């Protein structure tokens, strides 16, 4: 049985995220790279949800949140026979 961890790896994206450099304007208005824009939006949503629930923010929690999104997207892609597209998208973070 295929799972997102088997296809995309268990050591998920922490190294890659540390290597992305963003300016303040990039965070406010986005960048041309679609996956980086997705990450910015996802980080904003993670921060918003944590603030609303009054939970602590931490990088490991954000990585776990991304991992969850990746697995959900992979399961949807698997149902639609589009796992190659999903793997291509998330491989950027490996």
Helices and strands as residue ranges (DSSP letters): H 4-8, H 14-19, H 24-29, H 34-52, H 59-79, H 83-91
